[in-house]
Amino acid sequence: MEYGKLLSWKQEDNRFMIQFEEQQVILSVITPDIINFFVPCWDKEHYSKAIEGDKSQPCTVEASLENGQFRLSTDKLTVIIGDEFMTDVYDADGTLLLSDYRQGRTVKKTVSKQILDILQAEGHDISNLLRNDYKVLTVKALGKTECFYGLGDKTGFLNKRNYEYENWNSDIPQAHNEDYHALYKSIPFLICHREESTYGLFFDNTFHSYIDLGKENPEYFYYAADDGNLDYYFLGGSSMAEVIGNYTYLTGTTPLPQLWTLGYHQCRWGYECAEDIREVATMYRQLQIPCESVQYDIDYMDHFKVFTWNEEKYEKPGKLFAELGESGFKPVVIIDPGTKVEPGYSMYDEGMEHGYFAQDVNGETYVNEVWPGDAVYPDFGRQEVRDWWGEHHRFLTELGVRGIWNDMNEPASFRGELPKDVVFHDGERTTNHAEMHNVYGHYMSKATFDGLKKLTGKRPFVITRACYAGTQKYSSVWTGDNQSLWSHLQMLIPQLCNLGMSGFSLAGTDIGGFGADTTPELLTRWIEAAVFSPFFRNHSAKGARRQEPWQFGDEVVDIYRKYVELRYRFLPYIYDLFYQGEQNGLPVMRPLVLHYENDPKTYNLNSEFLVGENILVAPVLEQGATARMVYLPEGTWYDYWTGERIEGGCNILRGAPIDVCPMYIRGGSVIPMYEPVQYVGEKPYRKLMLLTTPMGGEWVHFHDNGEDYAYRQGAYTLYRFTVDADGTLTTTLMHDDYETYDQIEVVMIGK
């Protein structure tokens, strides 16, 4: 993109139009910490799918043009722009945070045509070796110490420096490794951190885009896209937590979920009849392993037709739901977007009558293939299509369904990817698949969320595989079709921590691995590692080994029960973190760097994580290991299992036999706990336990009905608990408009 010399500027409210010889650039001051850089090289409008409403706040801004440079300052940031749109951003202390790279791209990798021909003949993807023609491109200088976090559930390690990624939602069933450029989600949000400063970048462009974080050249990183505008937000903040808060201020926070959704879920593609579901549910209750739902994959539908029921295999609609509901199981069912082409099938007939499906360039309804065979794709970018789709959930909610699991919504297709010129809509605006691909799952999630909210009045429980930035307002996520591999267990922590920092707090992986065959040891270590995963589900594929815990013998069952019960003990703490996160944007599951960002030893720590600030979890992630090195950051920590007090800022060697996941409680913590139940709702929570350390501490605890939106009208109780070093408890009711506990018990760790 050519800009030329900077000529002039003018201001309209919070917008500053800067005119160059070849192009106009618009800076919008959203808050003192958030500035939008917008180059309308494709269209004059933003068309953001992630940001809803005007987020601008009144703030003091100074702007001037001196010596050929435009200067803009808020209380927190200063932006200096020169010719060719060369931009530098400083904080209030004058520290340079972000700078455009002035030398131009100098691609380090050079490949001869002969080698390219050989690679292509062997079937290798050579596109990234050839690209130098992006329509959208911005290149930023890269220092020696920057670390990068975020980008959702991209594969690999916590710190994304030296890797390259793509944002193009992709259904990839093969085993994922750290070299995969794209998976199911496109969340183009980066946290850039070095020891002395932190900032964020959100690139709000839904077209196929590319992020290279120093792989091409260690002197710069870049963002590029095939089309659309250059539209990015600079997010300041004095800490990583503040940067995340600013990002979720723009795109939305994860809303408070229903309490039961934070319990344990069992699923398998391969429960092929009512008796399969009934048998699994019965075994969980007989073995006294808590469980909230045995989820229904695609086999429950009549020939895979959405919003239908297979009576032949799953009995009369609603019968199984009611039967299992008596023992606490809540039905969660899968829904795919691909709608079967079948005249006489109501979803197909209605969609065709009203023109609700995507079309090809000739105006004909576009047809591809998914599970039901020939299928058509709802045009979810249109409000009327979302309303229609959402209303059809009535069939399921009236049967008793409590949650919807959206799958295959990249959108997936069996006869090749949808062509980029397939016609979709963004509201009333006609556009194409190239623009809407990455937000197809986003809009499907919104349709499902709005439909469930309207039909039930409860907080909707929606799970989605594909999404875009901002989908966290509508849906939980999981990391897609992982495999029963130790390397995929090892990715659990980086993926879920980066998803959490990208706004998606309610996230999880398929425990045990979806594809391939798990082993007793792998499943055991996976349930230990996942015990604090916000979305807590075991899921496996048809054809793979079944992985309910009883398939592996009594030892696995006993350990599995121990950790699922542990999850239920800590439910009130996890729920509190979600309540806080709805306000501040912080996730439940966090990398250590989020709270110890001045400690370089945390920058690349891939094998342990924090739950809030008060619990540190260091699971065993290697086959055969019975001990592991644990890094404890500064402060005082207490071993959860033994009560041993340890001063942090060091590595320790912790024994970890097969039934032990090392866990540590931060000194000064007060952590609410419940007694385990077999399912949420089995009995009222009348007793609260407060786990604390000999150092005492304080905690604010939220308590409500755990289901609907009454808390937003004030129907909740808010406690402040203060525990002295001797265990003396002081309770303050900060808000009192819901039930109070009958008993509150202080549990001092190690005593």
C-alpha positions in Angstrom: 0.0 0.0 0.0 1.3 3.4 -1.0 0.6 6.5 1.2 3.1 9.2 0.1 3.7 12.4 1.9 1.5 13.5 4.8 -0.4 16.6 3.7 -3.0 17.6 6.2 -5.4 16.6 8.9 -8.9 17.5 10.3 -10.9 16.5 13.3 -14.5 15.4 13.7 -15.4 14.6 17.3 -13.1 11.7 18.3 -12.0 11.0 14.7 -8.9 12.4 13.1 -8.7 12.2 9.3 -5.1 12.3 8.1 -4.6 13.0 4.4 -1.6 11.5 2.5 -0.9 11.9 -1.1 -2.3 8.5 -2.0 -4.5 7.5 0.8 -6.6 8.8 3.8 -6.0 7.3 7.3 -8.5 7.8 10.1 -7.5 7.6 13.8 -10.4 7.2 16.3 -9.7 7.7 20.0 -12.0 5.2 21.7 -10.6 5.7 25.2 -7.4 7.2 26.5 -5.9 3.6 26.2 -7.6 2.5 23.0 -6.9 4.0 19.5 -8.3 2.7 16.2 -6.1 2.9 13.1 -8.3 2.7 10.0 -7.2 2.7 6.3 -10.3 2.5 4.1 -8.6 0.7 1.2 -11.6 -1.6 0.6 -14.6 0.2 2.0 -15.3 3.4 4.0 -17.2 1.5 6.7 -15.8 -0.7 9.5 -18.4 -3.5 9.4 -17.1 -4.9 12.6 -18.6 -8.2 13.6 -16.7 -8.4 16.9 -17.6 -5.0 18.4 -21.2 -4.1 19.0 -22.2 -0.5 19.6 -20.2 2.7 20.0 -17.4 2.1 22.5 -16.1 5.6 22.4 -15.7 7.5 25.7 -15.2 11.2 26.2 -11.5 12.0 26.8 -9.0 14.8 26.4 -7.1 14.6 23.2 -4.4 17.0 21.8 -3.4 16.9 18.1 -1.0 18.9 16.0 1.0 18.9 12.8 4.6 20.0 13.2 7.7 19.4 11.0 5.7 17.1 8.7 4.6 14.9 11.6 1.1 14.4 13.0 1.1 14.1 16.8 -1.9 12.9 18.8 -1.9 12.5 22.6 -4.3 11.3 25.3 -3.6 11.0 29.0 -2.2 7.5 28.3 -0.8 7.4 24.8 1.0 9.4 22.2 0.9 8.6 18.5 3.4 10.2 16.0 2.8 9.7 12.3 5.0 10.8 9.4 5.2 10.3 5.7 4.2 6.9 4.3 2.0 6.4 7.4 5.1 5.5 9.5 3.8 5.3 13.0 5.2 5.2 16.5 3.2 4.8 19.7 4.5 5.8 23.1 3.1 5.5 26.6 2.5 8.4 29.0 6.1 8.1 30.3 7.6 8.4 26.8 8.5 4.7 26.4 8.3 3.6 22.8 5.7 0.7 22.7 5.2 0.1 19.0 7.0 1.3 15.9 6.5 0.7 12.2 9.4 -1.1 10.5 11.1 1.4 8.2 13.4 -0.9 6.2 10.7 -2.8 4.3 10.3 -6.6 4.2 13.5 -8.4 3.5 12.4 -12.0 3.2 15.1 -14.2 4.7 13.9 -17.5 3.1 14.8 -17.8 -0.6 13.7 -20.8 -2.5 14.6 -21.5 -6.1 12.0 -22.3 -8.7 13.4 -25.8 -9.0 12.8 -26.5 -5.3 9.4 -24.9 -5.5 8.4 -27.2 -8.4 9.6 -30.2 -6.4 7.7 -29.2 -3.3 4.6 -28.6 -5.2 4.9 -31.9 -7.1 5.2 -33.7 -3.7 2.0 -32.1 -2.5 3.5 -29.5 -0.1 1.7 -26.2 0.5 4.0 -23.6 -1.0 1.6 -20.6 -0.7 3.5 -19.0 2.2 6.8 -19.2 0.2 5.3 -17.2 -2.6 3.2 -14.5 -1.0 4.3 -10.9 -1.3 1.1 -9.5 -2.8 -1.2 -8.9 0.2 -3.8 -6.3 -0.3 -3.6 -5.4 3.4 -0.2 -5.2 5.2 1.4 -3.5 8.2 4.9 -4.3 9.3 6.1 -3.5 12.9 9.5 -3.4 14.4 10.4 -6.3 16.6 12.8 -6.0 19.5 14.9 -8.8 21.0 12.7 -9.4 24.1 9.1 -9.2 22.9 6.8 -12.2 23.7 3.5 -12.7 22.0 0.3 -14.2 23.6 -3.3 -14.5 22.5 -4.6 -15.5 19.0 -7.0 -18.0 20.6 -6.4 -21.7 20.3 -3.6 -21.7 17.8 -1.4 -24.7 18.2 2.1 -24.9 19.8 3.4 -23.1 22.8 2.3 -20.2 25.0 4.7 -17.6 23.6 4.0 -17.3 19.8 7.2 -15.5 18.9 9.0 -16.9 15.9 5.9 -18.6 14.5 3.5 -17.7 11.7 -0.3 -18.2 11.7 -3.3 -17.7 9.5 -6.9 -16.7 10.4 -9.0 -19.0 8.2 -11.4 -21.3 10.1 -10.5 -24.8 9.1 -11.8 -28.3 9.9 -8.6 -30.3 10.2 -9.1 -33.9 11.5 -5.4 -34.7 11.4 -3.2 -34.6 14.5 -2.3 -31.0 15.2 1.2 -29.9 15.9 2.9 -26.5 16.5 3.4 -26.0 12.8 -0.3 -25.8 12.0 -1.1 -22.3 10.8 -4.9 -22.3 11.2 -7.5 -24.3 13.2 -11.2 -23.7 13.9 -11.1 -20.2 15.3 -9.9 -16.8 14.1 -9.2 -14.4 16.9 -6.7 -11.8 15.6 -5.8 -10.4 19.0 -2.2 -10.2 20.2 -0.7 -9.3 23.6 2.8 -8.0 23.0 4.9 -8.1 26.2 8.4 -7.3 27.3 9.6 -6.8 30.8 9.2 -3.0 30.8 5.9 -2.7 28.9 2.9 -4.3 27.5 0.3 -3.5 24.8 -2.3 -5.2 22.6 -3.3 -5.3 19.0 -6.6 -6.3 17.6 -6.8 -6.6 13.8 -10.5 -6.5 13.0 -10.7 -7.9 9.5 -12.6 -11.1 8.8 -10.9 -12.0 5.5 -8.2 -14.6 5.3 -5.4 -13.0 7.2 -1.8 -13.8 8.2 0.3 -13.0 11.2 4.1 -13.6 11.2 5.7 -13.0 14.6 9.3 -12.9 13.6 9.6 -16.1 11.6 10.2 -14.4 8.3 12.6 -12.0 9.8 13.6 -11.5 13.4 13.6 -7.7 13.0 9.9 -7.3 12.4 6.4 -8.9 12.7 3.6 -8.3 10.3 -0.2 -8.6 9.8 -1.5 -9.1 6.3 -4.9 -10.0 4.7 -6.2 -10.9 1.3 -8.8 -8.2 1.3 -10.7 -5.8 3.5 -9.5 -2.7 5.3 -6.5 -2.2 7.5 -8.4 -1.8 10.7 -6.6 -2.3 13.9 -6.9 -1.2 17.5 -3.9 -0.3 19.7 -4.7 -1.3 23.3 -2.6 0.2 26.0 -2.5 -0.7 29.6 0.0 -0.8 32.5 -0.3 -4.6 32.8 -1.4 -7.6 30.7 -4.6 -7.7 32.8 -5.4 -4.1 31.8 -4.7 -4.9 28.1 -7.1 -7.9 28.3 -9.6 -5.6 30.0 -9.4 -3.1 27.2 -9.8 -5.8 24.6 -12.8 -7.3 26.3 -14.3 -3.8 26.7 -14.3 -3.7 22.9 -15.4 -7.2 22.1 -17.3 -8.3 25.2 -16.6 -10.4 28.2 -17.6 -14.0 28.8 -21.0 -13.8 30.5 -21.7 -15.6 33.8 -22.7 -19.2 32.9 -25.2 -21.4 34.6 -23.6 -23.2 37.5 -24.3 -26.7 36.2 -22.5 -26.1 33.0 -19.2 -25.9 35.0 -19.6 -29.5 36.1 -18.4 -32.6 34.3 -19.8 -33.7 30.9 -19.5 -37.0 29.1 -19.8 -37.4 25.3 -18.9 -39.7 22.4 -19.6 -39.7 18.7 -20.8 -43.3 18.8 -23.5 -43.4 21.4 -25.9 -44.7 18.7 -29.1 -45.3 20.6 -31.0 -44.5 23.8 -29.6 -47.6 25.5 -26.1 -46.4 25.0 -26.8 -43.0 26.6 -28.8 -44.7 29.4 -26.0 -47.2 30.1 -23.4 -44.5 30.4 -25.5 -42.3 32.7 -26.3 -45.3 34.9 -22.7 -46.2 35.2 -21.7 -42.7 36.3 -24.3 -42.8 39.1 -23.4 -46.3 40.2 -19.7 -45.5 40.4 -20.5 -42.2 42.2 -18.5 -40.1 39.6 -20.3 -36.7 39.4 -21.7 -35.9 36.0 -24.0 -33.2 34.6 -24.7 -34.4 31.0 -24.2 -37.3 28.6 -24.2 -35.3 25.4 -26.0 -36.3 22.1 -23.9 -36.3 19.0 -25.3 -36.5 15.4 -26.8 -40.0 15.7 -29.8 -38.7 17.7 -31.2 -36.9 14.6 -33.3 -38.5 11.9 -30.8 -39.0 9.0 -28.7 -36.2 10.4 -31.4 -33.6 9.7 -31.2 -30.7 12.2 -34.2 -30.1 14.5 -35.4 -33.7 14.1 -35.4 -36.8 16.3 -34.5 -40.4 15.5 -37.4 -42.3 17.2 -36.2 -45.6 15.9 -33.0 -45.5 17.8 -33.6 -43.0 20.6 -37.2 -43.8 21.6 -40.1 -41.3 21.8 -38.9 -37.6 21.8 -38.4 -36.4 25.3 -38.8 -39.8 27.0 -35.1 -40.3 27.6 -34.6 -36.7 28.7 -37.3 -37.0 31.4 -36.0 -40.4 32.6 -32.4 -39.3 33.0 -33.5 -35.9 34.3 -34.8 -37.7 37.4 -31.2 -38.5 38.3 -29.9 -35.0 37.4 -28.7 -35.4 33.8 -29.3 -32.3 31.6 -29.6 -33.0 27.8 -27.1 -31.2 25.5 -27.4 -31.9 21.8 -25.4 -31.2 18.7 -26.6 -29.0 15.8 -24.8 -28.5 12.5 -25.5 -25.7 10.1 -25.7 -27.9 7.0 -29.4 -28.5 6.2 -30.4 -31.5 4.2 -31.7 -31.0 0.7 -35.0 -32.8 0.9 -38.3 -31.4 -0.3 -40.9 -32.0 2.3 -38.4 -31.5 5.2 -39.6 -28.4 7.0 -36.2 -26.7 7.6 -35.3 -27.1 3.9 -38.8 -26.0 2.6 -39.0 -23.0 4.9 -35.4 -21.9 4.1 -36.0 -22.2 0.3 -39.3 -20.4 0.5 -37.8 -17.4 2.2 -34.4 -17.4 0.5 -32.6 -18.1 3.7 -29.7 -20.2 2.3 -26.5 -19.0 0.7 -26.5 -18.8 -3.1 -23.9 -19.1 -5.9 -23.0 -16.2 -8.2 -25.9 -17.2 -10.6 -28.5 -16.8 -7.9 -29.0 -20.5 -7.3 -29.0 -22.0 -3.8 -25.5 -23.3 -3.2 -25.3 -27.0 -2.4 -22.3 -28.9 -0.9 -22.2 -32.1 1.2 -22.0 -32.8 4.9 -23.4 -35.6 7.2 -27.0 -35.6 5.7 -25.6 -35.7 2.2 -26.5 -32.8 -0.1 -26.9 -29.8 2.1 -27.4 -26.1 2.0 -26.1 -23.4 4.3 -28.1 -20.8 6.2 -27.1 -17.2 5.6 -26.5 -16.4 9.3 -25.3 -12.9 8.6 -29.0 -11.8 8.1 -31.0 -11.1 11.2 -34.1 -12.7 9.9 -32.2 -15.9 9.2 -30.8 -15.9 12.8 -34.3 -15.3 14.2 -35.7 -18.2 12.1 -32.9 -20.6 13.2 -33.1 -19.5 16.8 -36.9 -20.1 16.9 -36.5 -23.6 15.6 -34.7 -24.5 18.9 -38.2 -24.5 20.4 -38.6 -28.1 19.2 -35.6 -29.1 21.4 -36.2 -26.8 24.4 -39.8 -28.1 24.7 -38.4 -31.6 24.9 -36.2 -30.5 27.8 -32.8 -29.7 26.0 -30.6 -27.6 28.3 -27.7 -26.8 26.0 -26.8 -26.7 22.3 -23.5 -27.7 20.8 -22.7 -26.1 17.4 -20.4 -28.1 15.3 -19.2 -28.2 11.6 -19.6 -24.4 11.5 -16.3 -23.3 9.9 -18.4 -24.0 7.7 -17.2 -27.6 7.1 -18.0 -29.3 3.8 -17.2 -32.7 2.2 -16.9 -31.7 -1.4 -14.2 -29.1 -1.0 -14.3 -25.7 0.6 -17.1 -23.3 -0.2 -15.9 -21.1 -3.1 -15.1 -17.6 -1.9 -17.6 -16.0 -4.3 -20.6 -17.8 -2.7 -23.1 -15.1 -1.8 -23.7 -14.3 1.8 -25.0 -11.2 3.6 -23.8 -9.0 6.5 -27.0 -7.6 7.6 -28.7 -6.1 4.6 -25.3 -5.8 2.7 -24.6 -8.4 0.1 -21.1 -9.9 0.4 -19.4 -13.2 -0.1 -17.9 -16.2 1.6 -14.4 -14.7 1.5 -15.6 -12.1 4.0 -18.1 -14.2 6.0 -16.2 -17.5 6.3 -14.4 -16.6 9.5 -17.6 -15.3 11.1 -20.0 -18.0 10.0 -19.7 -19.8 13.4 -19.9 -16.5 15.2 -23.2 -15.6 13.7 -24.5 -19.2 14.2 -23.6 -18.9 17.8 -25.4 -15.6 18.1 -28.5 -17.1 16.5 -28.4 -20.0 19.0 -27.7 -17.8 22.0 -30.6 -15.4 21.2 -33.0 -18.2 20.5 -32.3 -20.1 23.7 -32.4 -16.9 25.7 -35.8 -16.0 24.3 -37.2 -19.5 24.6 -36.0 -20.4 28.1 -35.2 -17.2 30.0 -32.1 -18.9 31.3 -28.5 -18.1 30.5 -27.9 -19.9 27.3 -25.4 -22.8 27.3 -24.0 -22.8 23.8 -20.8 -24.6 22.7 -19.1 -23.8 19.3 -16.2 -25.2 17.4 -15.7 -22.2 15.0 -15.8 -18.6 16.0 -14.3 -15.1 15.6 -13.3 -12.4 18.1 -16.3 -11.5 20.2 -18.1 -14.8 20.0 -17.3 -15.2 23.7 -20.4 -13.1 24.3 -22.6 -15.9 23.0 -20.8 -19.2 23.4 -18.3 -21.4 25.1 -15.7 -23.2 23.0 -13.6 -26.3 22.8 -10.4 -26.8 20.8 -11.9 -29.1 18.3 -10.9 -32.6 17.1 -7.8 -33.2 19.1 -6.1 -36.6 19.4 -5.3 -39.1 22.1 -1.6 -38.1 22.1 0.7 -36.8 24.8 1.6 -33.9 22.6 -2.1 -32.9 22.5 -2.3 -33.1 26.3 0.8 -30.9 26.5 -1.0 -28.3 24.2 -3.9 -28.1 26.7 -2.3 -25.4 28.8 -1.0 -23.1 26.1 -4.2 -23.4 24.1 -6.6 -22.7 27.0 -4.5 -20.0 28.5 -4.3 -18.2 25.2 -8.0 -18.6 24.6 -8.7 -17.2 28.0 -6.5 -14.2 27.4 -8.3 -13.8 24.0 -11.6 -13.3 25.8 -12.8 -16.9 25.8 -12.9 -17.9 29.5 -15.3 -20.8 29.1 -13.1 -23.1 27.1 -11.9 -26.7 27.2 -10.4 -29.6 25.3 -11.8 -33.0 24.7 -10.5 -34.9 27.7 -8.7 -38.1 26.7 -8.5 -36.9 23.1 -11.2 -37.1 20.4 -9.4 -39.2 17.8 -7.1 -42.2 18.1 -6.9 -44.5 21.2 -6.2 -43.2 24.6 -4.4 -45.3 27.3 -5.1 -45.6 31.0 -2.2 -43.4 31.9 -3.0 -40.8 29.3 -6.6 -40.5 30.3 -5.6 -40.3 34.0 -3.1 -37.6 33.5 -5.6 -35.8 31.2 -8.4 -35.7 33.8 -5.8 -34.3 36.3 -4.6 -31.6 33.9 -8.1 -30.7 32.9 -9.7 -30.6 36.3 -9.7 -26.8 36.2 -10.5 -26.4 32.5 -13.5 -24.1 32.5 -15.4 -26.4 30.1 -14.9 -29.9 31.4 -15.8 -32.6 28.9 -14.6 -36.1 28.0 -15.3 -36.7 24.3 -14.1 -39.4 21.8 -14.7 -40.4 18.2 -16.6 -43.3 16.7 -14.0 -45.9 15.8 -11.7 -44.8 18.5 -11.4 -46.6 21.8 -14.2 -45.8 24.3 -12.8 -43.6 27.1 -15.3 -43.6 29.9 -13.1 -44.2 33.0 -14.5 -47.7 33.7 -13.2 -49.0 30.5 -9.7 -48.9 32.1 -10.2 -50.7 35.5 -10.7 -49.8 39.1 -7.5 -47.7 39.6 -8.5 -45.3 36.8 -12.1 -45.1 38.1 -10.9 -44.2 41.6 -8.5 -41.5 40.3 -11.0 -40.2 37.9 -13.6 -39.9 40.7 -11.1 -38.2 42.9 -10.4 -35.4 40.4 -14.0 -34.9 39.2 -15.0 -34.6 42.9 -12.2 -32.1 43.3 -13.7 -30.1 40.5 -17.1 -30.0 42.3 -15.4 -28.9 45.5 -14.0 -25.9 43.8 -17.2 -25.0 41.9 -17.9 -21.8 43.9 -14.4 -20.5 43.4 -14.6 -21.1 39.6 -18.1 -19.5 39.6 -16.8 -16.5 41.5 -14.0 -16.1 38.9 -16.6 -16.1 36.1 -18.6 -13.5 38.0 -15.5 -11.3 38.3 -14.6 -12.0 34.6 -17.9 -10.8 33.4 -16.9 -7.4 34.8 -13.1 -7.3 34.2 -12.6 -9.7 31.3 -10.0 -11.9 33.0 -10.2 -15.7 32.4 -10.5 -18.5 35.0 -7.4 -20.4 33.7 -4.4 -18.1 33.4 -0.7 -18.4 32.5 1.7 -17.4 35.2 3.0 -14.5 33.1 -0.4 -12.8 33.5 0.2 -12.2 37.2 4.1 -12.4 37.3 4.8 -10.4 34.1 8.1 -9.0 35.5 9.4 -12.5 36.0 11.1 -13.8 32.8 10.9 -17.3 34.0 7.1 -17.2 33.5 7.3 -16.0 29.8 7.6 -19.4 28.3 6.1 -21.6 31.0 4.0 -24.1 29.1 3.4 -26.8 31.7 1.7 -25.1 34.6 -1.1 -22.5 35.1 -3.0 -20.5 37.6 -6.7 -20.7 38.5 -7.5 -17.1 39.3 -4.5 -15.9 41.3 -4.8 -18.3 44.2 -4.3 -21.8 42.8 -1.2 -23.0 40.9 -1.6 -26.3 39.0 1.4 -28.2 37.6 0.1 -31.5 36.0 2.2 -34.3 34.8 2.3 -34.2 31.0 4.8 -36.9 30.1 4.3 -40.6 29.8 5.8 -42.6 32.6 6.8 -39.5 34.7 6.2 -39.9 38.5 7.9 -36.6 39.4 8.2 -33.2 37.8 9.9 -29.8 38.2 7.6 -27.1 39.4 8.3 -23.4 39.2 6.8 -21.4 42.1 6.9 -17.7 41.5 7.6 -15.2 44.3 5.5 -15.4 47.4 4.6 -18.1 49.8 2.9 -21.3 48.5 1.3 -24.3 50.3 1.2 -27.7 48.8 -2.5 -28.5 48.5 -2.1 -32.2 49.3 0.5 -32.1 52.1 0.1 -28.5 53.5 3.9 -28.0 53.1 4.9 -24.3 53.1 7.3 -23.3 50.4 8.8 -19.9 49.6 8.6 -19.1 45.9 10.9 -17.7 43.3 12.4 -21.1 42.7 12.1 -24.5 41.1 11.2 -27.5 43.2 11.1 -31.2 42.4 7.7 -32.6 43.3 6.9 -36.3 43.4 3.8 -37.1 41.4 2.7 -40.7 41.4 -0.1 -41.6 39.0 -2.9 -40.3 41.4 -1.2 -36.9 42.2 -1.5 -33.7 40.2 0.7 -31.1 42.0 -1.3 -28.2 43.2 -0.3 -25.2 45.3 -2.4 -22.5 47.2 -1.0 -19.0 47.3 -0.4 -17.7 50.9 -3.0 -15.2 51.9 -5.8 -16.9 49.9 -9.4 -17.6 50.9 -11.0 -20.0 48.5 -14.7 -21.0 48.7 -15.5 -24.7 48.4 -18.6 -26.9 48.4 -19.0 -30.5 49.5 -19.1 -32.7 46.4 -22.4 -33.7 44.9 -23.3 -36.1 42.0 -24.7 -33.2 40.0 -25.6 -29.5 40.5 -29.1 -29.4 41.9 -28.9 -32.8 43.7 -29.3 -30.8 47.0 -29.2 -27.2 48.0 -25.8 -25.7 48.8 -26.4 -24.9 52.5 -22.7 -25.2 53.6 -19.8 -23.2 52.4 -16.2 -24.1 53.3 -13.4 -21.5 53.1 -10.0 -23.0 52.3 -7.3 -20.7 53.7 -3.6 -20.7 54.7 -2.0 -19.9 58.0 -1.4 -16.4 56.6 -5.2 -15.7 56.5 -6.7 -13.6 53.7 -9.8 -12.1 52.1 -12.3 -13.1 49.4 -15.5 -11.7 47.9 -18.0 -14.5 47.2 -21.0 -14.3 44.9 -24.1 -16.5 45.4 -27.2 -16.6 43.3 -29.6 -19.2 41.8 -27.0 -20.2 39.2 -29.5 -20.3 36.3 -31.1 -17.1 35.0 -30.6 -13.3 34.9 -32.2 -12.4 38.2 -28.8 -11.5 39.5 -28.7 -8.6 37.1 -31.8 -7.2 38.9 -30.1 -7.6 42.2 -31.2 -11.1 43.3 -27.9 -12.3 44.7 -25.8 -12.3 47.9 -22.3 -10.9 48.0 -20.1 -11.8 50.9 -16.7 -10.5 52.0 -14.9 -13.1 54.0 -11.8 -12.1 56.0 -9.9 -14.8 57.8 -7.1 -14.0 60.3 -4.0 -16.1 60.6 -5.5 -18.0 63.6 -8.6 -18.9 61.5 -11.0 -16.3 62.9 -13.6 -15.5 60.3 -15.2 -12.1 59.8 -18.2 -12.1 57.4 -19.6 -8.9 55.8 -22.7 -9.0 53.6 -22.0 -6.5 50.9 -25.3 -7.3 49.1 -28.1 -9.4 50.6 -31.0 -10.3 48.2 -30.7 -14.1 47.9 -30.4 -17.1 50.2 -27.6 -17.1 52.8 -25.7 -20.2 53.9 -26.7 -22.1 57.0 -23.0 -22.9 57.8 -19.7 -21.5 56.9 -16.6 -23.5 57.9 -13.0 -22.4 57.8 -10.5 -25.1 56.6 -6.9 -24.2 57.3 -4.6 -25.9 54.9 -2.1 -28.2 56.6 -4.2 -28.3 59.8 
